[in-house]
Amino acid sequence: MIMNDFKAREFDVIVVGGGGSGLRAAHTLSQSGLKVAVVSKVFPLRSHTVSAQGGINAALGNYGDDQWQWHMYDTVVGSDFLGDQDAIELMCKEAPETIIELEHMGLPFSRNEDGTIYQRSFGGQTLNFGQEVAHRTCCAQDRTGHALLHTLYQQNVAVATNFLNEWFAIDLVVDANGSVAGVSAIEMATGEIVFLKATATVLATGGGGQIFQSNTNAHICTGDGMAMVFRQNIGLQDMEMWQFHPTGLLGSGILISEGTRGEGGYLLNSNGERFMCDYAPHLKDLSCRDVVARCSMTEIREGRGCGPDKDHVLLKLSHLDPEVFIEKLPGITQIAMTYVGVDPRKDPIPVVPTCHYSMGGIPCNYHGQVLTVDHDGKDRKVPGLFAIGECANVSVHGANRLGANSLLDLVVLGRACGRYLQENIQSFTAVNPSHSDIERAFSRCKNLKKPSQGIDAVKLRKEMKKIMQEDFGVFREHASMEKGLKRLEVLRTMSKKITIRDQSAIFNTEMFNALELQNLIEVAYATAIAAFSRQESRGAHSRVDYPDRDDKKWLKHSIANADGTIQKRSVSKQTKFTAPIETALREH
Ligand SMILES: Cc1cc2nc3c(=O)[nH]c(=O)nc-3n(C[C@H](O)[C@H](O)[C@H](O)COP(=O)(O)OP(=O)(O)OC[C@H]3O[C@@H](n4cnc5c(N)ncnc54)[C@H](O)[C@@H]3O)c2cc1C
């Protein structure tokens, strides 16, 4: 159909993103009879969720007593207290039933001898409020994301979800009152731009780890949804919180799952010392990721790194039972042999802390409703706009995500958003954007086709990644961040002047690279201003010049705005389940 002179298609709900979170929400929505479209720039089964290895947490108690309250406690502590406790409560409480639901959908979980779901140990997961290591992580070997994504895709096919595969969402279409009416999107094969109109738009576009030089993320993780929101002057939350995973493969950054340490692997320095025993005698190599990443970096910085350049540490697995490599870690064994020529059954794997996950993102509540902070400091919901998955900040991970809590976040909060919309969408007011509202959302592509302004996009991307890695990596301090931020501001201005050589309308990878680069630079800028402003160390944000946590000033979410300003939002502690957690936390 044509709407205000633009080609348009109309749905009840558009879900931008075909990863775990998008597919989980879409399934609930389609099942309820709504007309739903999943829009994905890659075929959904190639979404980044497919690469998740280690597993998904739930207090099933398959090895003796386990309780969701203990899982919640671990998540609050792991978040370095920046997580919103109402959302964490929902996630941990609903985890066991969500796993059983996935099992019934057909997810082929690894099993124990007695047929129950196998559960491995993962960092930061404990029993009885920190007393001992828990076995809480359900998995399908070391290919859990692959199994999850395939299961959810099949379930969506069964309920007739519409798929717009290899469609690239450009920008939100927003009317004069700030209500969201859908997105502008390019059908990649033809180059045609279409207005995808919807009563509700759900962003499920994943993370943006490609802002860093070394990362475990796929090339498609370019923070597109976060940038779309940022461009609408909706601030992004806790963007300084990027998780560095302790075991990225040296060189490529490919992830070596925490499941390796869950199965009994450990880290060594160049003296052959198991250094985590000194830093964290209690949880050792299964401490939270931010802790292990900092310890590894400290070993490297203090000259105890391995190899000729002393630039990495070693992950030892050769002492594990040979069956573990076949049954539990087949993918990891293959990755180590293919990419660094190391057989982990015989030799240790060279690893280094590598950017892995974005805790920050689009601020929303646990229904997925996107929030913005008004001038008077009050939260306001953005009509018609929702966010779930890694692009969202609910915040269930606070300043540091626990391993295997992201897949859980996708399915619990994806479903919660689906349920909210299913129950409430009838009461939403229809939004009818004007010609200029729609035109604005189409304008980025037009601008790329202007005569060349001499900006080298490849160089720009390289420089941005280098700045982020060097000035906003594992350790941060005022002077280098200030320098990095100044240069990023220049790159940001340049990114708006990028043009593409090939002006044709058909399939054009140069155009998508340019659109993604502009998105990356917005995400990098939001990260930089938030990191520069937070004057404390908390979770993944480690300031050499402010080494302590400062609860008085900074037990707050940061909101990074596109005009460079920073606002703060209170952390939610409104949970009915406060007493045992509060007592345990006081003792922590
Ligand atoms: C190597 C690796 C291993 C991991 N292992 C685990 C694990 O064991 N357990 C765990 O809990 N977590 C793990 N994680 C984290 C977890 O996998 C991710 O956080 C999660 O899968 C993200 O899911 P998502 O639905 O938010 O987005 P994704 O799966 O990244 O999907 C994003 C979707 O958005 C689409 N999209 C993006 N931009 C656009 C656009 N402009 N237009 C149209 N479509 C767009 C993409 O095509 C894609 O379909 C791992 C992460 C990595 C990197």
The ligand as an SDF file (V2000), in Angstrom:
LIG
                    3D

 53 58  0  0  0  0  0  0  0  0999 V2000
   30.3220  -15.9700   21.4490 C   0  0  0  0  0  0  0  0  0  0  0  0
   29.2210  -15.6930   22.4240 C   0  0  0  0  0  0  0  0  0  0  0  0
   28.7970  -16.6870   23.2740 C   0  0  0  0  0  0  0  0  0  0  0  0
   27.7580  -16.4440   24.1850 C   0  0  0  0  0  0  0  0  0  0  0  0
   27.3470  -17.4440   25.0290 N   0  0  0  0  0  0  0  0  0  0  0  0
   26.3290  -17.2020   25.8930 C   0  0  0  0  0  0  0  0  0  0  0  0
   25.8540  -18.2250   26.7590 C   0  0  0  0  0  0  0  0  0  0  0  0
   26.3480  -19.3410   26.7580 O   0  0  0  0  0  0  0  0  0  0  0  0
   24.8380  -17.9270   27.6000 N   0  0  0  0  0  0  0  0  0  0  0  0
   24.2530  -16.6890   27.6430 C   0  0  0  0  0  0  0  0  0  0  0  0
   23.3390  -16.4890   28.4350 O   0  0  0  0  0  0  0  0  0  0  0  0
   24.6810  -15.7130   26.8130 N   0  0  0  0  0  0  0  0  0  0  0  0
   25.6880  -15.9300   25.9370 C   0  0  0  0  0  0  0  0  0  0  0  0
   26.1080  -14.9330   25.1030 N   0  0  0  0  0  0  0  0  0  0  0  0
   25.3380  -13.6870   25.0190 C   0  0  0  0  0  0  0  0  0  0  0  0
   24.0720  -13.9170   24.1920 C   0  0  0  0  0  0  0  0  0  0  0  0
   24.2990  -14.8880   23.2010 O   0  0  0  0  0  0  0  0  0  0  0  0
   23.5800  -12.6550   23.5130 C   0  0  0  0  0  0  0  0  0  0  0  0
   23.5180  -11.6380   24.4460 O   0  0  0  0  0  0  0  0  0  0  0  0
   22.1880  -12.8760   22.9320 C   0  0  0  0  0  0  0  0  0  0  0  0
   22.1630  -14.0140   22.1130 O   0  0  0  0  0  0  0  0  0  0  0  0
   21.6650  -11.6710   22.1790 C   0  0  0  0  0  0  0  0  0  0  0  0
   20.3880  -12.0190   21.6750 O   0  0  0  0  0  0  0  0  0  0  0  0
   19.4260  -10.9180   21.0600 P   0  0  0  0  0  0  0  0  0  0  0  0
   18.1270  -11.5670   20.7650 O   0  0  0  0  0  0  0  0  0  0  0  0
   19.4040   -9.7200   21.9220 O   0  0  0  0  0  0  0  0  0  0  0  0
   20.1440  -10.4780   19.7120 O   0  0  0  0  0  0  0  0  0  0  0  0
   20.8650  -11.2710   18.5250 P   0  0  0  0  0  0  0  0  0  0  0  0
   20.8030  -12.7270   18.6560 O   0  0  0  0  0  0  0  0  0  0  0  0
   22.2000  -10.6260   18.3780 O   0  0  0  0  0  0  0  0  0  0  0  0
   19.9660  -10.8900   17.2850 O   0  0  0  0  0  0  0  0  0  0  0  0
   19.8750   -9.5680   16.8010 C   0  0  0  0  0  0  0  0  0  0  0  0
   18.9220   -9.5700   15.6440 C   0  0  0  0  0  0  0  0  0  0  0  0
   18.6880   -8.2450   15.2300 O   0  0  0  0  0  0  0  0  0  0  0  0
   18.7670   -8.1550   13.8290 C   0  0  0  0  0  0  0  0  0  0  0  0
   19.1470   -6.7890   13.4910 N   0  0  0  0  0  0  0  0  0  0  0  0
   20.1030   -6.0140   14.0550 C   0  0  0  0  0  0  0  0  0  0  0  0
   20.1330   -4.8170   13.4740 N   0  0  0  0  0  0  0  0  0  0  0  0
   19.1680   -4.8220   12.5390 C   0  0  0  0  0  0  0  0  0  0  0  0
   18.7180   -3.8670   11.5890 C   0  0  0  0  0  0  0  0  0  0  0  0
   19.2480   -2.6410   11.4780 N   0  0  0  0  0  0  0  0  0  0  0  0
   17.7040   -4.2190   10.7730 N   0  0  0  0  0  0  0  0  0  0  0  0
   17.1380   -5.4520   10.8340 C   0  0  0  0  0  0  0  0  0  0  0  0
   17.5440   -6.3860   11.7020 N   0  0  0  0  0  0  0  0  0  0  0  0
   18.5420   -6.0670   12.5480 C   0  0  0  0  0  0  0  0  0  0  0  0
   19.7700   -9.2080   13.4430 C   0  0  0  0  0  0  0  0  0  0  0  0
   19.6150   -9.5940   12.1070 O   0  0  0  0  0  0  0  0  0  0  0  0
   19.4170  -10.3170   14.4060 C   0  0  0  0  0  0  0  0  0  0  0  0
   18.3590  -11.0760   13.8930 O   0  0  0  0  0  0  0  0  0  0  0  0
   27.1680  -15.1730   24.2270 C   0  0  0  0  0  0  0  0  0  0  0  0
   27.6270  -14.1650   23.3790 C   0  0  0  0  0  0  0  0  0  0  0  0
   28.6590  -14.4040   22.5150 C   0  0  0  0  0  0  0  0  0  0  0  0
   29.1850  -13.2810   21.6970 C   0  0  0  0  0  0  0  0  0  0  0  0
  1  2  1  0
  2  3  1  0
  2 52  2  0
  3  4  2  0
  4  5  1  0
  4 50  1  0
  5  6  2  0
  6  7  1  0
  6 13  1  0
  7  8  2  0
  7  9  1  0
  9 10  1  0
 10 11  2  0
 10 12  1  0
 12 13  2  0
 13 14  1  0
 14 15  1  0
 14 50  1  0
 15 16  1  0
 16 17  1  0
 16 18  1  0
 18 19  1  0
 18 20  1  0
 20 21  1  0
 20 22  1  0
 22 23  1  0
 23 24  1  0
 24 25  2  0
 24 26  1  0
 24 27  1  0
 27 28  1  0
 28 29  2  0
 28 30  1  0
 28 31  1  0
 31 32  1  0
 32 33  1  0
 33 34  1  0
 33 48  1  0
 34 35  1  0
 35 36  1  0
 35 46  1  0
 36 37  1  0
 36 45  1  0
 37 38  2  0
 38 39  1  0
 39 40  1  0
 39 45  2  0
 40 41  1  0
 40 42  2  0
 42 43  1  0
 43 44  2  0
 44 45  1  0
 46 47  1  0
 46 48  1  0
 48 49  1  0
 50 51  2  0
 51 52  1  0
 52 53  1  0
M  END
$$$$
